[in-house]
Amino acid sequence: GGRGRGYRGPRAVPASAPMPAEKQLPKFVKVGDIRTGGRGTFDAIVKVVKVTPEATRTEKRSRGRVISTKVTEAFVGDETGSITLSTRLPEKATELKEGATVVLLNVGLRRSGDLSWIEVDTWAGIKSIDECKDILPADFKTDFTVNTEKDRSRRIPPKPAFSLIKDLLPEQRGLHLLVKVVEVKIEERKRADGSVAKVADAVVGDKSARVTLLARGGHGDALKKDEILGLFNARVEMSKGHMRLVVDRWSDVKGLADVDKSLLPEDHLTAESTIGELDKSAQEWMLQEEAA
């Protein structure tokens, strides 16, 4: 059917008056709150501590490639922390002057290995504080002191939780222990290909107990009687119902002097410590089948 004789075409409907758009202010992030493993962009207000106009940034890429780039770097921060800032674009770095407070807009975070930095690319901006007065928080103060003690540029590994020998359980992995070498015996064992490998059988202990230690992958050289050692990423191996502690190529063995003091517990093992008499390797364990 047609539209009929009285059809006059589409009617013009008056558009409603547009609502005034609310001004979207940036949500500024404190340096101490930046997630070094996060993605996306953010805004921040920082003070420039130091500028390095002609720096070289080296990044490891896939397949072992290493890329070196000429950049301008600055060490920046606020009262909550500090971090390195980097840009390959000279025009972006004009506001980077030591002591200046600047506004970072739409910047991102990059990471390579244990290093993190703020990346200022084509889509990001570094503005002087005077240019951004209309977007600053109402209570913002520029007289803050940069917290250089909390450097977010370098990833700090978590403090290891050291285990006691008395608490060892079958098949445990990823163990960290501080032990004293009670006795040690080095053997040379032939591999299937005819080469010779050094393997150390030792008894090590701490204040709580002692246990047999099997050291592979060259770690035997560190085992000397009465030496205090840090064992990192060790594991428990079962042999005929008895446990022994194992350090292999995935483990790390360090003398006490080479272990970062900040990682050690307050009451850590020392040369004067008395070794516990409980022998964890003498205990026999039985494998029980779970009920169906």
C-alpha positions as CSV (number, residue, x, y, z in Angstrom):
1,G,0.0,0.0,0.0
2,G,1.0,3.6,-0.7
3,R,1.5,6.3,1.8
4,G,-1.8,7.9,1.0
5,R,-2.8,11.2,-0.6
6,G,-2.1,13.3,2.5
7,Y,1.5,12.2,2.9
8,R,3.8,15.2,3.1
9,G,7.1,13.6,3.6
10,P,9.2,13.1,6.8
11,R,8.6,15.6,9.6
12,A,11.5,17.5,10.9
13,V,11.7,16.9,14.6
14,P,13.5,19.6,16.6
15,A,16.7,18.3,18.2
16,S,16.9,18.6,21.9
17,A,19.5,21.1,23.1
18,P,22.9,19.3,23.7
19,M,23.8,18.9,27.4
20,P,27.0,20.7,28.3
21,A,29.8,18.0,28.6
22,E,31.5,17.7,31.9
23,K,35.1,18.4,31.8
24,Q,37.1,15.1,32.3
25,L,40.0,15.7,34.6
26,P,43.0,13.3,34.6
27,K,43.2,10.8,37.5
28,F,46.8,11.4,38.5
29,V,48.7,8.3,39.8
30,K,51.3,8.5,42.5
31,V,54.7,6.9,41.6
32,G,54.5,4.6,44.6
33,D,51.2,3.2,43.3
34,I,52.4,2.5,39.7
35,R,52.0,-1.2,39.0
36,T,55.3,-2.2,37.4
37,G,53.6,-5.3,35.8
38,G,50.6,-3.4,34.6
39,R,49.6,-2.2,31.1
40,G,47.9,0.8,29.7
41,T,48.6,4.5,30.1
42,F,48.3,6.8,33.1
43,D,48.9,10.4,34.1
44,A,51.2,11.6,36.9
45,I,52.7,14.8,38.4
46,V,56.4,14.4,39.2
47,K,59.5,16.5,40.0
48,V,62.6,16.1,37.9
49,V,65.7,15.0,39.9
50,K,68.2,14.4,37.2
51,V,68.4,14.6,33.4
52,T,70.7,12.6,31.1
53,P,70.2,14.1,27.6
54,E,72.2,11.5,25.6
55,A,71.6,8.1,27.2
56,T,71.5,4.7,25.6
57,R,68.7,2.2,26.4
58,T,69.4,-1.4,25.8
59,E,66.6,-3.9,25.6
60,K,66.5,-7.6,25.2
61,R,64.0,-8.8,22.6
62,S,62.8,-12.2,21.5
63,R,65.3,-14.7,20.0
64,G,68.2,-13.2,22.0
65,R,68.1,-9.9,20.0
66,V,69.5,-6.8,21.8
67,I,68.3,-3.4,20.7
68,S,70.1,-0.2,21.7
69,T,68.4,3.2,21.3
70,K,69.5,6.8,21.9
71,V,67.1,8.4,24.4
72,T,66.8,11.3,26.8
73,E,66.4,9.9,30.3
74,A,65.4,11.6,33.5
75,F,65.0,10.4,37.1
76,V,61.7,11.7,38.4
77,G,59.4,11.1,41.3
78,D,57.0,12.4,44.0
79,E,56.7,12.0,47.7
80,T,55.8,8.3,47.3
81,G,58.6,7.1,45.1
82,S,60.8,7.6,42.1
83,I,61.4,6.1,38.7
84,T,63.3,6.5,35.4
85,L,61.6,8.3,32.6
86,S,62.7,7.8,28.9
87,T,61.8,9.3,25.6
88,R,63.3,8.8,22.1
89,L,61.7,12.1,20.9
90,P,63.8,15.2,21.6
91,E,60.7,17.5,21.3
92,K,59.1,15.7,24.2
93,A,62.0,16.4,26.5
94,T,62.1,20.2,26.4
95,E,60.4,20.5,29.8
96,L,62.8,18.1,31.5
97,K,64.9,20.4,33.6
98,E,66.4,19.5,37.0
99,G,64.1,20.7,39.8
100,A,61.1,21.3,37.5
101,T,57.7,19.9,38.4
102,V,56.0,18.5,35.2
103,V,52.8,16.8,34.3
104,L,53.0,13.5,32.5
105,L,49.9,12.8,30.3
106,N,49.1,9.4,28.6
107,V,52.4,7.9,29.5
108,G,53.1,4.1,29.6
109,L,55.3,1.8,31.6
110,R,57.9,-0.4,29.9
111,R,59.9,-3.2,31.3
112,S,63.0,-5.2,30.3
113,G,64.3,-7.8,32.6
114,D,64.4,-6.4,36.1
115,L,64.2,-2.7,34.9
116,S,61.1,-0.6,34.5
117,W,60.7,2.9,33.2
118,I,58.1,5.4,32.2
119,E,58.0,5.6,28.4
120,V,57.0,8.9,26.7
121,D,56.0,8.1,23.1
122,T,54.3,10.0,20.2
123,W,50.9,9.9,22.0
124,A,52.2,11.0,25.4
125,G,53.0,14.5,26.7
126,I,55.3,16.2,29.2
127,K,53.8,19.6,30.2
128,S,55.0,22.3,32.5
129,I,53.0,22.7,35.7
130,D,52.0,26.2,34.6
131,E,50.4,24.9,31.4
132,C,48.2,22.5,33.4
133,K,46.8,24.6,36.2
134,D,43.3,24.1,35.0
135,I,43.6,20.3,35.4
136,L,45.5,20.0,38.6
137,P,43.8,18.6,41.8
138,A,42.4,21.4,43.9
139,D,44.7,20.5,46.9
140,F,47.9,19.9,44.9
141,K,51.1,21.4,46.4
142,T,54.3,21.7,44.4
143,D,56.6,21.8,47.4
144,F,56.9,18.0,47.8
145,T,60.2,16.2,48.3
146,V,61.0,13.3,46.0
147,N,61.3,10.0,47.7
148,T,64.5,8.7,46.1
149,E,64.7,5.8,48.6
150,K,61.8,4.0,46.9
151,D,63.1,3.5,43.4
152,R,60.5,1.8,41.2
153,S,62.9,1.5,38.3
154,R,64.5,-1.7,39.6
155,R,62.4,-4.7,40.6
156,I,63.2,-5.8,44.1
157,P,62.9,-9.6,44.4
158,P,60.7,-10.8,47.2
159,K,62.5,-11.7,50.4
160,P,62.9,-15.5,50.5
161,A,61.2,-17.4,53.3
162,F,63.8,-19.7,54.8
163,S,62.7,-23.2,55.9
164,L,64.0,-25.2,58.8
165,I,65.2,-28.7,58.2
166,K,62.8,-30.1,60.9
167,D,59.9,-28.9,58.8
168,L,60.9,-30.6,55.5
169,L,58.4,-32.8,53.8
170,P,58.7,-35.4,51.0
171,E,58.8,-34.0,47.4
172,Q,59.0,-30.3,48.5
173,R,60.5,-27.9,45.9
174,G,61.6,-24.3,45.8
175,L,63.1,-24.4,49.3
176,H,65.5,-21.9,50.7
177,L,67.6,-22.9,53.7
178,L,70.6,-21.7,55.7
179,V,72.7,-24.7,56.7
180,K,76.1,-25.6,58.2
181,V,78.1,-28.4,56.6
182,V,78.7,-31.1,59.2
183,E,80.5,-33.6,56.9
184,V,81.1,-33.9,53.2
185,K,82.4,-36.5,50.7
186,I,83.1,-35.7,47.0
187,E,82.7,-38.5,44.5
188,E,83.4,-38.7,40.7
189,R,80.7,-40.5,38.8
190,K,80.8,-41.4,35.1
191,R,78.0,-40.2,32.9
192,A,76.5,-42.3,30.1
193,D,78.6,-40.4,27.6
194,G,81.8,-41.2,29.4
195,S,82.4,-37.8,30.9
196,V,82.9,-37.5,34.7
197,A,80.7,-35.5,37.0
198,K,81.5,-34.5,40.6
199,V,78.8,-35.3,43.1
200,A,78.9,-34.3,46.8
201,D,77.2,-36.3,49.5
202,A,77.1,-34.3,52.7
203,V,75.3,-33.9,56.0
204,V,74.1,-30.4,56.7
205,G,72.2,-29.0,59.6
206,D,70.6,-26.0,61.2
207,K,69.5,-25.3,64.8
208,S,66.5,-27.6,64.3
209,A,67.8,-30.8,62.6
210,R,70.2,-32.2,60.1
211,V,69.7,-33.9,56.7
212,T,71.7,-35.6,53.9
213,L,72.4,-33.3,51.1
214,L,73.2,-34.3,47.5
215,A,74.9,-31.6,45.5
216,R,75.0,-31.8,41.7
217,G,76.1,-29.5,38.9
218,G,79.3,-28.2,40.4
219,H,77.8,-27.1,43.7
220,G,80.0,-29.6,45.5
221,D,82.9,-27.2,45.4
222,A,81.1,-24.9,47.8
223,L,80.7,-27.7,50.4
224,K,83.4,-27.4,53.0
225,K,83.2,-28.7,56.6
226,D,81.8,-26.1,59.0
227,E,80.9,-23.7,56.2
228,I,77.6,-21.8,56.5
229,L,75.8,-21.9,53.2
230,G,72.6,-20.4,51.7
231,L,70.8,-23.0,49.6
232,F,68.3,-21.5,47.2
233,N,65.7,-23.4,45.2
234,A,66.6,-26.7,46.7
235,R,64.2,-29.7,46.7
236,V,63.5,-32.8,48.7
237,E,64.1,-36.1,46.9
238,M,62.9,-39.5,48.3
239,S,65.1,-42.6,48.0
240,K,63.9,-45.9,49.5
241,G,61.6,-44.1,51.9
242,H,64.2,-41.7,53.1
243,M,64.5,-38.0,52.3
244,R,67.5,-36.2,51.1
245,L,68.0,-32.5,50.2
246,V,69.1,-31.9,46.6
247,V,70.7,-28.9,44.9
248,D,71.2,-29.1,41.2
249,R,71.6,-26.9,38.1
250,W,68.4,-25.1,39.0
251,S,69.6,-24.2,42.5
252,D,72.0,-21.6,43.8
253,V,74.5,-22.2,46.6
254,K,76.2,-19.2,48.3
255,G,78.5,-18.8,51.3
256,L,77.0,-16.8,54.1
257,A,79.2,-13.8,53.3
258,D,77.8,-13.7,49.7
259,V,74.1,-13.7,50.8
260,D,72.5,-10.2,50.9
261,K,72.3,-9.3,54.6
262,S,68.9,-7.7,54.1
263,L,67.5,-11.2,53.1
264,L,68.7,-13.0,56.2
265,P,66.4,-13.6,59.2
266,E,67.4,-11.9,62.4
267,D,68.2,-15.1,64.2
268,H,70.0,-16.7,61.3
269,L,72.5,-19.6,61.6
270,T,76.1,-18.7,62.4
271,A,79.4,-20.5,62.9
272,E,78.6,-20.6,66.7
273,S,75.2,-22.1,66.3
274,T,74.6,-25.6,67.7
275,I,73.3,-28.1,65.1
276,G,70.1,-30.0,66.0
277,E,70.4,-33.8,66.6
278,L,67.2,-34.8,64.8
279,D,68.2,-36.6,61.6
280,K,65.4,-36.1,59.0
281,S,67.1,-38.5,56.6
282,A,66.9,-41.3,59.2
283,Q,63.1,-41.1,59.3
284,E,61.4,-43.6,57.1
285,W,58.4,-42.5,55.1
286,M,55.7,-44.8,53.7
287,L,53.7,-44.0,50.6
288,Q,50.0,-44.4,51.3
289,E,47.4,-44.9,48.5
290,E,44.5,-42.5,48.7
291,A,41.1,-44.2,49.3
292,A,38.9,-44.3,46.2
